[in-house]
């Protein structure tokens, strides 16, 4: 039985890799995996990113303080931040389309969007 969510069936090469962009809320470091206690959600996000990258999916993460140009360049992200302020973050964009705001998506959500598109 074939699992429809296995992206390696798409046989992606790095040059045709779909892009996942994550616009993060302010964090103490680029991944948020620092400090005396670890946030399980951020650990899960990190694992999700590693899984996506292992399947030739390009994943970029941006924080407003260190990548303001990425926020400014995406008019939909800026609109959401203006409307909802920090409550909009994180914002996940897949292949140029906002797919989730205010929470991180699961690996399954991203794979469903990548395969279903």
Backbone as XML, in Angstrom:
<?xml version="1.0"?>
<chain id="A" units="angstrom">
  <residue number="1" name="UNK">
    <atom name="N" x="0.845" y="-1.184" z="0.000"/>
    <atom name="CA" x="0.000" y="0.000" z="0.000"/>
    <atom name="C" x="0.886" y="1.241" z="0.000"/>
  </residue>
  <residue number="2" name="UNK">
    <atom name="N" x="0.667" y="2.162" z="-0.942"/>
    <atom name="CA" x="1.463" y="3.375" z="-1.025"/>
    <atom name="C" x="0.879" y="4.455" z="-0.146"/>
  </residue>
  <residue number="3" name="UNK">
    <atom name="N" x="1.753" y="5.083" z="0.619"/>
    <atom name="CA" x="1.343" y="6.211" z="1.446"/>
    <atom name="C" x="1.309" y="7.443" z="0.552"/>
  </residue>
  <residue number="4" name="UNK">
    <atom name="N" x="0.140" y="8.089" z="0.368"/>
    <atom name="CA" x="0.057" y="9.241" z="-0.532"/>
    <atom name="C" x="0.812" y="10.459" z="-0.028"/>
  </residue>
  <residue number="5" name="UNK">
    <atom name="N" x="1.304" y="10.421" z="1.197"/>
    <atom name="CA" x="1.973" y="11.586" z="1.751"/>
    <atom name="C" x="3.491" y="11.479" z="1.676"/>
  </residue>
  <residue number="6" name="UNK">
    <atom name="N" x="4.011" y="10.497" z="0.980"/>
    <atom name="CA" x="5.455" y="10.385" z="0.838"/>
    <atom name="C" x="5.876" y="11.252" z="-0.326"/>
  </residue>
  <residue number="7" name="UNK">
    <atom name="N" x="6.542" y="12.335" z="-0.019"/>
    <atom name="CA" x="6.873" y="13.302" z="-1.055"/>
    <atom name="C" x="7.994" y="12.823" z="-1.957"/>
  </residue>
  <residue number="8" name="UNK">
    <atom name="N" x="8.775" y="11.830" z="-1.533"/>
    <atom name="CA" x="9.834" y="11.373" z="-2.428"/>
    <atom name="C" x="9.250" y="10.814" z="-3.716"/>
  </residue>
  <residue number="9" name="UNK">
    <atom name="N" x="7.953" y="10.449" z="-3.703"/>
    <atom name="CA" x="7.292" y="10.002" z="-4.920"/>
    <atom name="C" x="7.202" y="11.129" z="-5.945"/>
  </residue>
  <residue number="10" name="UNK">
    <atom name="N" x="7.324" y="12.367" z="-5.491"/>
    <atom name="CA" x="7.301" y="13.497" z="-6.415"/>
    <atom name="C" x="8.638" y="13.626" z="-7.152"/>
  </residue>
  <residue number="11" name="UNK">
    <atom name="N" x="9.673" y="12.950" z="-6.647"/>
    <atom name="CA" x="11.004" y="12.970" z="-7.240"/>
    <atom name="C" x="11.482" y="14.402" z="-7.490"/>
  </residue>
  <residue number="12" name="UNK">
    <atom name="N" x="11.463" y="15.179" z="-6.427"/>
    <atom name="CA" x="11.880" y="16.578" z="-6.519"/>
    <atom name="C" x="13.394" y="16.690" z="-6.579"/>
  </residue>
  <residue number="13" name="UNK">
    <atom name="N" x="13.863" y="17.608" z="-7.370"/>
    <atom name="CA" x="15.269" y="17.961" z="-7.357"/>
    <atom name="C" x="15.374" y="19.292" z="-6.634"/>
  </residue>
  <residue number="14" name="UNK">
    <atom name="N" x="16.550" y="19.623" z="-6.107"/>
    <atom name="CA" x="16.654" y="20.892" z="-5.382"/>
    <atom name="C" x="16.234" y="22.103" z="-6.208"/>
  </residue>
  <residue number="15" name="UNK">
    <atom name="N" x="16.432" y="22.093" z="-7.514"/>
    <atom name="CA" x="16.077" y="23.252" z="-8.327"/>
    <atom name="C" x="14.570" y="23.437" z="-8.494"/>
  </residue>
  <residue number="16" name="UNK">
    <atom name="N" x="13.789" y="22.361" z="-8.337"/>
    <atom name="CA" x="12.338" y="22.490" z="-8.470"/>
    <atom name="C" x="11.630" y="22.321" z="-7.137"/>
  </residue>
  <residue number="17" name="UNK">
    <atom name="N" x="12.398" y="22.457" z="-6.082"/>
    <atom name="CA" x="11.880" y="22.272" z="-4.739"/>
    <atom name="C" x="10.822" y="23.307" z="-4.391"/>
  </residue>
  <residue number="18" name="UNK">
    <atom name="N" x="9.668" y="22.866" z="-3.879"/>
    <atom name="CA" x="8.690" y="23.837" z="-3.381"/>
    <atom name="C" x="9.263" y="24.542" z="-2.155"/>
  </residue>
  <residue number="19" name="UNK">
    <atom name="N" x="8.812" y="25.739" z="-1.927"/>
    <atom name="CA" x="9.350" y="26.515" z="-0.824"/>
    <atom name="C" x="8.334" y="26.639" z="0.303"/>
  </residue>
  <residue number="20" name="UNK">
    <atom name="N" x="8.820" y="26.419" z="1.509"/>
    <atom name="CA" x="8.051" y="26.648" z="2.730"/>
    <atom name="C" x="8.758" y="27.788" z="3.448"/>
  </residue>
  <residue number="21" name="UNK">
    <atom name="N" x="7.999" y="28.835" z="3.780"/>
    <atom name="CA" x="8.544" y="29.963" z="4.511"/>
    <atom name="C" x="7.794" y="30.087" z="5.828"/>
  </residue>
  <residue number="22" name="UNK">
    <atom name="N" x="8.558" y="30.212" z="6.898"/>
    <atom name="CA" x="7.967" y="30.358" z="8.225"/>
    <atom name="C" x="8.393" y="31.715" z="8.771"/>
  </residue>
  <residue number="23" name="UNK">
    <atom name="N" x="7.404" y="32.556" z="9.028"/>
    <atom name="CA" x="7.628" y="33.875" z="9.604"/>
    <atom name="C" x="7.371" y="33.741" z="11.101"/>
  </residue>
  <residue number="24" name="UNK">
    <atom name="N" x="8.462" y="33.668" z="11.859"/>
    <atom name="CA" x="8.394" y="33.374" z="13.286"/>
    <atom name="C" x="8.098" y="34.602" z="14.134"/>
  </residue>
  <residue number="25" name="UNK">
    <atom name="N" x="7.533" y="34.362" z="15.323"/>
    <atom name="CA" x="7.430" y="35.443" z="16.303"/>
    <atom name="C" x="8.832" y="35.724" z="16.849"/>
  </residue>
  <residue number="26" name="UNK">
    <atom name="N" x="9.016" y="36.828" z="17.559"/>
    <atom name="CA" x="10.334" y="37.107" z="18.142"/>
    <atom name="C" x="10.771" y="35.965" z="19.059"/>
  </residue>
  <residue number="27" name="UNK">
    <atom name="N" x="12.022" y="35.559" z="18.897"/>
    <atom name="CA" x="12.606" y="34.494" z="19.728"/>
    <atom name="C" x="14.015" y="34.904" z="20.124"/>
  </residue>
  <residue number="28" name="UNK">
    <atom name="N" x="14.555" y="34.214" z="21.103"/>
    <atom name="CA" x="15.886" y="34.550" z="21.606"/>
    <atom name="C" x="16.998" y="34.134" z="20.647"/>
  </residue>
  <residue number="29" name="UNK">
    <atom name="N" x="16.713" y="33.215" z="19.743"/>
    <atom name="CA" x="17.703" y="32.764" z="18.769"/>
    <atom name="C" x="16.954" y="32.318" z="17.511"/>
  </residue>
  <residue number="30" name="UNK">
    <atom name="N" x="17.643" y="32.019" z="16.420"/>
    <atom name="CA" x="16.954" y="31.699" z="15.169"/>
    <atom name="C" x="15.966" y="30.529" z="15.234"/>
  </residue>
  <residue number="31" name="UNK">
    <atom name="N" x="16.226" y="29.547" z="16.075"/>
    <atom name="CA" x="15.325" y="28.398" z="16.146"/>
    <atom name="C" x="14.423" y="28.413" z="17.367"/>
  </residue>
  <residue number="32" name="UNK">
    <atom name="N" x="14.764" y="29.230" z="18.359"/>
    <atom name="CA" x="14.018" y="29.238" z="19.605"/>
    <atom name="C" x="14.411" y="28.096" z="20.524"/>
  </residue>
  <residue number="33" name="UNK">
    <atom name="N" x="15.403" y="27.313" z="20.105"/>
    <atom name="CA" x="15.830" y="26.153" z="20.894"/>
    <atom name="C" x="17.012" y="26.534" z="21.784"/>
  </residue>
  <residue number="34" name="UNK">
    <atom name="N" x="16.779" y="27.473" z="22.658"/>
    <atom name="CA" x="17.821" y="27.918" z="23.567"/>
    <atom name="C" x="17.169" y="28.228" z="24.919"/>
  </residue>
  <residue number="35" name="UNK">
    <atom name="N" x="17.964" y="28.559" z="25.865"/>
    <atom name="CA" x="17.415" y="28.879" z="27.175"/>
    <atom name="C" x="17.384" y="27.663" z="28.072"/>
  </residue>
  <residue number="36" name="UNK">
    <atom name="N" x="16.958" y="27.859" z="29.317"/>
    <atom name="CA" x="16.999" y="26.776" z="30.304"/>
    <atom name="C" x="15.966" y="25.674" z="30.067"/>
  </residue>
  <residue number="37" name="UNK">
    <atom name="N" x="14.854" y="26.002" z="29.420"/>
    <atom name="CA" x="13.848" y="24.978" z="29.121"/>
    <atom name="C" x="13.532" y="25.031" z="27.637"/>
  </residue>
  <residue number="38" name="UNK">
    <atom name="N" x="13.260" y="23.856" z="27.077"/>
    <atom name="CA" x="12.945" y="23.779" z="25.653"/>
    <atom name="C" x="11.445" y="23.682" z="25.456"/>
  </residue>
  <residue number="39" name="UNK">
    <atom name="N" x="10.962" y="24.410" z="24.473"/>
    <atom name="CA" x="9.556" y="24.406" z="24.113"/>
    <atom name="C" x="9.311" y="23.231" z="23.162"/>
  </residue>
  <residue number="40" name="UNK">
    <atom name="N" x="8.442" y="22.325" z="23.549"/>
    <atom name="CA" x="8.182" y="21.131" z="22.734"/>
    <atom name="C" x="7.679" y="21.495" z="21.340"/>
  </residue>
  <residue number="41" name="UNK">
    <atom name="N" x="6.887" y="22.547" z="21.243"/>
    <atom name="CA" x="6.394" y="22.972" z="19.934"/>
    <atom name="C" x="7.552" y="23.333" z="19.014"/>
  </residue>
  <residue number="42" name="UNK">
    <atom name="N" x="8.537" y="24.068" z="19.549"/>
    <atom name="CA" x="9.677" y="24.462" z="18.729"/>
    <atom name="C" x="10.561" y="23.267" z="18.379"/>
  </residue>
  <residue number="43" name="UNK">
    <atom name="N" x="10.646" y="22.301" z="19.270"/>
    <atom name="CA" x="11.356" y="21.057" z="18.939"/>
    <atom name="C" x="10.656" y="20.336" z="17.792"/>
  </residue>
  <residue number="44" name="UNK">
    <atom name="N" x="9.331" y="20.285" z="17.847"/>
    <atom name="CA" x="8.554" y="19.645" z="16.781"/>
    <atom name="C" x="8.731" y="20.377" z="15.451"/>
  </residue>
  <residue number="45" name="UNK">
    <atom name="N" x="8.757" y="21.708" z="15.501"/>
    <atom name="CA" x="8.957" y="22.497" z="14.282"/>
    <atom name="C" x="10.332" y="22.196" z="13.695"/>
  </residue>
  <residue number="46" name="UNK">
    <atom name="N" x="11.344" y="22.140" z="14.545"/>
    <atom name="CA" x="12.684" y="21.839" z="14.072"/>
    <atom name="C" x="12.740" y="20.461" z="13.404"/>
  </residue>
  <residue number="47" name="UNK">
    <atom name="N" x="12.106" y="19.471" z="14.006"/>
    <atom name="CA" x="12.057" y="18.128" z="13.413"/>
    <atom name="C" x="11.305" y="18.147" z="12.084"/>
  </residue>
  <residue number="48" name="UNK">
    <atom name="N" x="10.221" y="18.910" z="12.011"/>
    <atom name="CA" x="9.448" y="19.025" z="10.776"/>
    <atom name="C" x="10.314" y="19.619" z="9.670"/>
  </residue>
  <residue number="49" name="UNK">
    <atom name="N" x="11.065" y="20.653" z="9.993"/>
    <atom name="CA" x="11.929" y="21.295" z="9.007"/>
    <atom name="C" x="12.987" y="20.322" z="8.511"/>
  </residue>
  <residue number="50" name="UNK">
    <atom name="N" x="13.589" y="19.571" z="9.409"/>
    <atom name="CA" x="14.591" y="18.587" z="8.998"/>
    <atom name="C" x="13.974" y="17.524" z="8.092"/>
  </residue>
  <residue number="51" name="UNK">
    <atom name="N" x="12.765" y="17.089" z="8.409"/>
    <atom name="CA" x="12.083" y="16.090" z="7.571"/>
    <atom name="C" x="11.792" y="16.651" z="6.181"/>
  </residue>
  <residue number="52" name="UNK">
    <atom name="N" x="11.331" y="17.886" z="6.106"/>
    <atom name="CA" x="11.037" y="18.507" z="4.814"/>
    <atom name="C" x="12.305" y="18.672" z="3.987"/>
  </residue>
  <residue number="53" name="UNK">
    <atom name="N" x="13.371" y="19.141" z="4.617"/>
    <atom name="CA" x="14.633" y="19.335" z="3.906"/>
    <atom name="C" x="15.188" y="18.008" z="3.400"/>
  </residue>
  <residue number="54" name="UNK">
    <atom name="N" x="14.960" y="16.933" z="4.145"/>
    <atom name="CA" x="15.450" y="15.623" z="3.706"/>
    <atom name="C" x="14.713" y="15.140" z="2.457"/>
  </residue>
  <residue number="55" name="UNK">
    <atom name="N" x="13.567" y="15.764" z="2.166"/>
    <atom name="CA" x="12.786" y="15.405" z="0.979"/>
    <atom name="C" x="12.873" y="16.507" z="-0.090"/>
  </residue>
  <residue number="56" name="UNK">
    <atom name="N" x="13.977" y="17.255" z="-0.058"/>
    <atom name="CA" x="14.262" y="18.304" z="-1.045"/>
    <atom name="C" x="13.259" y="19.445" z="-1.048"/>
  </residue>
  <residue number="57" name="UNK">
    <atom name="N" x="12.643" y="19.722" z="0.085"/>
    <atom name="CA" x="11.763" y="20.879" z="0.200"/>
    <atom name="C" x="12.593" y="22.008" z="0.805"/>
  </residue>
  <residue number="58" name="UNK">
    <atom name="N" x="12.590" y="23.149" z="0.147"/>
    <atom name="CA" x="13.319" y="24.310" z="0.640"/>
    <atom name="C" x="12.508" y="24.950" z="1.763"/>
  </residue>
  <residue number="59" name="UNK">
    <atom name="N" x="13.143" y="25.139" z="2.908"/>
    <atom name="CA" x="12.467" y="25.743" z="4.060"/>
    <atom name="C" x="13.290" y="26.937" z="4.533"/>
  </residue>
  <residue number="60" name="UNK">
    <atom name="N" x="12.618" y="28.067" z="4.659"/>
    <atom name="CA" x="13.254" y="29.278" z="5.167"/>
    <atom name="C" x="12.476" y="29.764" z="6.382"/>
  </residue>
  <residue number="61" name="UNK">
    <atom name="N" x="13.226" y="30.225" z="7.395"/>
    <atom name="CA" x="12.600" y="30.811" z="8.584"/>
    <atom name="C" x="13.063" y="32.251" z="8.710"/>
  </residue>
  <residue number="62" name="UNK">
    <atom name="N" x="12.113" y="33.113" z="9.067"/>
    <atom name="CA" x="12.421" y="34.526" z="9.201"/>
    <atom name="C" x="11.907" y="35.049" z="10.536"/>
  </residue>
  <residue number="63" name="UNK">
    <atom name="N" x="12.702" y="35.911" z="11.161"/>
    <atom name="CA" x="12.270" y="36.653" z="12.343"/>
    <atom name="C" x="12.303" y="38.132" z="11.996"/>
  </residue>
  <residue number="64" name="UNK">
    <atom name="N" x="11.345" y="38.850" z="12.495"/>
    <atom name="CA" x="11.220" y="40.258" z="12.135"/>
    <atom name="C" x="12.475" y="41.053" z="12.484"/>
  </residue>
  <residue number="65" name="UNK">
    <atom name="N" x="13.097" y="40.755" z="13.606"/>
    <atom name="CA" x="14.266" y="41.536" z="14.022"/>
    <atom name="C" x="15.496" y="41.248" z="13.164"/>
  </residue>
  <residue number="66" name="UNK">
    <atom name="N" x="15.650" y="40.025" z="12.691"/>
    <atom name="CA" x="16.851" y="39.690" z="11.921"/>
    <atom name="C" x="16.612" y="39.616" z="10.413"/>
  </residue>
  <residue number="67" name="UNK">
    <atom name="N" x="15.359" y="39.517" z="9.972"/>
    <atom name="CA" x="15.021" y="39.440" z="8.547"/>
    <atom name="C" x="13.839" y="40.355" z="8.204"/>
  </residue>
  <residue number="68" name="UNK">
    <atom name="N" x="13.911" y="41.633" z="8.551"/>
    <atom name="CA" x="12.761" y="42.502" z="8.296"/>
    <atom name="C" x="12.403" y="42.595" z="6.815"/>
  </residue>
  <residue number="69" name="UNK">
    <atom name="N" x="13.407" y="42.499" z="5.953"/>
    <atom name="CA" x="13.152" y="42.586" z="4.509"/>
    <atom name="C" x="12.250" y="41.453" z="4.017"/>
  </residue>
  <residue number="70" name="UNK">
    <atom name="N" x="12.368" y="40.266" z="4.626"/>
    <atom name="CA" x="11.514" y="39.140" z="4.217"/>
    <atom name="C" x="10.054" y="39.435" z="4.534"/>
  </residue>
  <residue number="71" name="UNK">
    <atom name="N" x="9.802" y="40.051" z="5.685"/>
    <atom name="CA" x="8.440" y="40.431" z="6.050"/>
    <atom name="C" x="7.922" y="41.503" z="5.096"/>
  </residue>
  <residue number="72" name="UNK">
    <atom name="N" x="8.753" y="42.504" z="4.852"/>
    <atom name="CA" x="8.340" y="43.628" z="4.011"/>
    <atom name="C" x="8.065" y="43.177" z="2.585"/>
  </residue>
  <residue number="73" name="UNK">
    <atom name="N" x="8.855" y="42.243" z="2.074"/>
    <atom name="CA" x="8.688" y="41.776" z="0.695"/>
    <atom name="C" x="7.391" y="41.005" z="0.479"/>
  </residue>
  <residue number="74" name="UNK">
    <atom name="N" x="6.835" y="40.430" z="1.532"/>
    <atom name="CA" x="5.614" y="39.631" z="1.384"/>
    <atom name="C" x="4.418" y="40.471" z="1.854"/>
  </residue>
  <residue number="75" name="UNK">
    <atom name="N" x="3.673" y="40.999" z="0.902"/>
    <atom name="CA" x="2.571" y="41.910" z="1.249"/>
    <atom name="C" x="1.477" y="41.229" z="2.071"/>
  </residue>
  <residue number="76" name="UNK">
    <atom name="N" x="1.219" y="39.970" z="1.828"/>
    <atom name="CA" x="0.190" y="39.256" z="2.593"/>
    <atom name="C" x="0.627" y="39.077" z="4.050"/>
  </residue>
  <residue number="77" name="UNK">
    <atom name="N" x="1.891" y="38.745" z="4.259"/>
    <atom name="CA" x="2.420" y="38.617" z="5.625"/>
    <atom name="C" x="2.329" y="39.961" z="6.331"/>
  </residue>
  <residue number="78" name="UNK">
    <atom name="N" x="2.719" y="41.026" z="5.660"/>
    <atom name="CA" x="2.650" y="42.354" z="6.284"/>
    <atom name="C" x="1.213" y="42.754" z="6.591"/>
  </residue>
  <residue number="79" name="UNK">
    <atom name="N" x="0.294" y="42.429" z="5.703"/>
    <atom name="CA" x="-1.118" y="42.743" z="5.956"/>
    <atom name="C" x="-1.589" y="42.032" z="7.218"/>
  </residue>
  <residue number="80" name="UNK">
    <atom name="N" x="-1.243" y="40.751" z="7.355"/>
    <atom name="CA" x="-1.650" y="39.978" z="8.530"/>
    <atom name="C" x="-1.033" y="40.528" z="9.810"/>
  </residue>
  <residue number="81" name="UNK">
    <atom name="N" x="0.239" y="40.916" z="9.743"/>
    <atom name="CA" x="0.900" y="41.472" z="10.925"/>
    <atom name="C" x="0.273" y="42.814" z="11.301"/>
  </residue>
  <residue number="82" name="UNK">
    <atom name="N" x="-0.071" y="43.621" z="10.305"/>
    <atom name="CA" x="-0.729" y="44.902" z="10.605"/>
    <atom name="C" x="-2.090" y="44.683" z="11.255"/>
  </residue>
  <residue number="83" name="UNK">
    <atom name="N" x="-2.847" y="43.716" z="10.740"/>
    <atom name="CA" x="-4.198" y="43.455" z="11.256"/>
    <atom name="C" x="-4.188" y="42.800" z="12.627"/>
  </residue>
  <residue number="84" name="UNK">
    <atom name="N" x="-3.366" y="41.774" z="12.787"/>
    <atom name="CA" x="-3.404" y="40.962" z="14.004"/>
    <atom name="C" x="-2.204" y="41.178" z="14.914"/>
  </residue>
  <residue number="85" name="UNK">
    <atom name="N" x="-1.254" y="41.980" z="14.460"/>
    <atom name="CA" x="-0.007" y="42.251" z="15.173"/>
    <atom name="C" x="0.704" y="40.930" z="15.481"/>
  </residue>
  <residue number="86" name="UNK">
    <atom name="N" x="1.275" y="40.797" z="16.649"/>
    <atom name="CA" x="2.068" y="39.600" z="16.957"/>
    <atom name="C" x="1.219" y="38.330" z="17.038"/>
  </residue>
  <residue number="87" name="UNK">
    <atom name="N" x="-0.102" y="38.474" z="17.200"/>
    <atom name="CA" x="-0.971" y="37.300" z="17.236"/>
    <atom name="C" x="-0.997" y="36.565" z="15.897"/>
  </residue>
  <residue number="88" name="UNK">
    <atom name="N" x="-0.595" y="37.234" z="14.835"/>
    <atom name="CA" x="-0.572" y="36.595" z="13.511"/>
    <atom name="C" x="0.572" y="35.589" z="13.396"/>
  </residue>
  <residue number="89" name="UNK">
    <atom name="N" x="1.617" y="35.785" z="14.195"/>
    <atom name="CA" x="2.804" y="34.951" z="14.088"/>
    <atom name="C" x="2.707" y="33.701" z="14.933"/>
  </residue>
  <residue number="90" name="UNK">
    <atom name="N" x="3.227" y="32.593" z="14.467"/>
    <atom name="CA" x="3.929" y="32.400" z="13.208"/>
    <atom name="C" x="2.963" y="32.359" z="12.023"/>
  </residue>
  <residue number="91" name="UNK">
    <atom name="N" x="3.508" y="32.719" z="10.864"/>
    <atom name="CA" x="2.775" y="32.629" z="9.598"/>
    <atom name="C" x="3.543" y="31.660" z="8.713"/>
  </residue>
  <residue number="92" name="UNK">
    <atom name="N" x="2.834" y="30.708" z="8.135"/>
    <atom name="CA" x="3.480" y="29.738" z="7.246"/>
    <atom name="C" x="2.983" y="29.956" z="5.831"/>
  </residue>
  <residue number="93" name="UNK">
    <atom name="N" x="3.939" y="30.072" z="4.913"/>
    <atom name="CA" x="3.659" y="30.280" z="3.498"/>
    <atom name="C" x="4.239" y="29.090" z="2.741"/>
  </residue>
  <residue number="94" name="UNK">
    <atom name="N" x="3.408" y="28.458" z="1.914"/>
    <atom name="CA" x="3.865" y="27.338" z="1.095"/>
    <atom name="C" x="3.609" y="27.687" z="-0.363"/>
  </residue>
  <residue number="95" name="UNK">
    <atom name="N" x="4.665" y="27.621" z="-1.143"/>
    <atom name="CA" x="4.584" y="27.932" z="-2.571"/>
    <atom name="C" x="3.907" y="29.278" z="-2.810"/>
  </residue>
  <residue number="96" name="UNK">
    <atom name="N" x="4.245" y="30.250" z="-1.952"/>
    <atom name="CA" x="3.748" y="31.604" z="-2.122"/>
    <atom name="C" x="2.381" y="31.884" z="-1.526"/>
  </residue>
  <residue number="97" name="UNK">
    <atom name="N" x="1.750" y="30.890" z="-0.923"/>
    <atom name="CA" x="0.403" y="31.076" z="-0.374"/>
    <atom name="C" x="0.410" y="30.856" z="1.142"/>
  </residue>
  <residue number="98" name="UNK">
    <atom name="N" x="-0.219" y="31.797" z="1.874"/>
    <atom name="CA" x="-0.340" y="31.650" z="3.322"/>
    <atom name="C" x="-1.258" y="30.469" z="3.603"/>
  </residue>
  <residue number="99" name="UNK">
    <atom name="N" x="-0.744" y="29.506" z="4.387"/>
    <atom name="CA" x="-1.572" y="28.338" z="4.711"/>
    <atom name="C" x="-1.955" y="28.260" z="6.184"/>
  </residue>
  <residue number="100" name="UNK">
    <atom name="N" x="-1.224" y="28.997" z="7.050"/>
    <atom name="CA" x="-1.576" y="28.949" z="8.472"/>
    <atom name="C" x="-1.020" y="30.187" z="9.169"/>
  </residue>
  <residue number="101" name="UNK">
    <atom name="N" x="-1.837" y="30.738" z="10.072"/>
    <atom name="CA" x="-1.390" y="31.882" z="10.870"/>
    <atom name="C" x="-1.662" y="31.606" z="12.343"/>
  </residue>
  <residue number="102" name="UNK">
    <atom name="N" x="-0.825" y="32.184" z="13.200"/>
    <atom name="CA" x="-1.034" y="32.098" z="14.640"/>
    <atom name="C" x="-0.607" y="30.806" z="15.288"/>
  </residue>
  <residue number="103" name="UNK">
    <atom name="N" x="-0.153" y="29.837" z="14.513"/>
    <atom name="CA" x="0.314" y="28.553" z="15.047"/>
    <atom name="C" x="1.155" y="27.878" z="13.971"/>
  </residue>
  <residue number="104" name="UNK">
    <atom name="N" x="2.039" y="27.011" z="14.399"/>
    <atom name="CA" x="2.848" y="26.272" z="13.432"/>
    <atom name="C" x="2.029" y="25.127" z="12.852"/>
  </residue>
  <residue number="105" name="UNK">
    <atom name="N" x="2.204" y="24.851" z="11.564"/>
    <atom name="CA" x="1.512" y="23.699" z="10.973"/>
    <atom name="C" x="2.228" y="22.410" z="11.360"/>
  </residue>
  <residue number="106" name="UNK">
    <atom name="N" x="1.541" y="21.328" z="11.178"/>
    <atom name="CA" x="2.173" y="20.022" z="11.373"/>
    <atom name="C" x="2.825" y="19.603" z="10.064"/>
  </residue>
  <residue number="107" name="UNK">
    <atom name="N" x="3.673" y="18.617" z="10.127"/>
    <atom name="CA" x="4.288" y="18.068" z="8.923"/>
    <atom name="C" x="3.205" y="17.548" z="7.990"/>
  </residue>
  <residue number="108" name="UNK">
    <atom name="N" x="2.192" y="16.914" z="8.535"/>
    <atom name="CA" x="1.091" y="16.389" z="7.728"/>
    <atom name="C" x="0.355" y="17.509" z="6.989"/>
  </residue>
  <residue number="109" name="UNK">
    <atom name="N" x="0.114" y="18.630" z="7.664"/>
    <atom name="CA" x="-0.560" y="19.760" z="7.009"/>
    <atom name="C" x="0.254" y="20.269" z="5.818"/>
  </residue>
  <residue number="110" name="UNK">
    <atom name="N" x="1.552" y="20.414" z="6.014"/>
    <atom name="CA" x="2.386" y="20.906" z="4.917"/>
    <atom name="C" x="2.437" y="19.892" z="3.787"/>
  </residue>
  <residue number="111" name="UNK">
    <atom name="N" x="2.612" y="18.620" z="4.109"/>
    <atom name="CA" x="2.661" y="17.596" z="3.061"/>
    <atom name="C" x="1.341" y="17.522" z="2.298"/>
  </residue>
  <residue number="112" name="UNK">
    <atom name="N" x="0.230" y="17.612" z="3.006"/>
    <atom name="CA" x="-1.068" y="17.600" z="2.318"/>
    <atom name="C" x="-1.163" y="18.751" z="1.334"/>
  </residue>
  <residue number="113" name="UNK">
    <atom name="N" x="-0.685" y="19.919" z="1.735"/>
    <atom name="CA" x="-0.758" y="21.058" z="0.831"/>
    <atom name="C" x="0.197" y="20.876" z="-0.350"/>
  </residue>
  <residue number="114" name="UNK">
    <atom name="N" x="1.401" y="20.419" z="-0.098"/>
    <atom name="CA" x="2.383" y="20.235" z="-1.178"/>
    <atom name="C" x="1.931" y="19.206" z="-2.189"/>
  </residue>
  <residue number="115" name="UNK">
    <atom name="N" x="1.361" y="18.121" z="-1.719"/>
    <atom name="CA" x="0.933" y="17.039" z="-2.612"/>
    <atom name="C" x="-0.401" y="17.360" z="-3.283"/>
  </residue>
  <residue number="116" name="UNK">
    <atom name="N" x="-1.298" y="18.013" z="-2.530"/>
    <atom name="CA" x="-2.622" y="18.298" z="-3.064"/>
    <atom name="C" x="-2.653" y="19.431" z="-4.044"/>
  </residue>
  <residue number="117" name="UNK">
    <atom name="N" x="-1.610" y="20.197" z="-4.101"/>
    <atom name="CA" x="-1.579" y="21.382" z="-4.960"/>
    <atom name="C" x="-1.235" y="21.025" z="-6.381"/>
  </residue>
</chain>
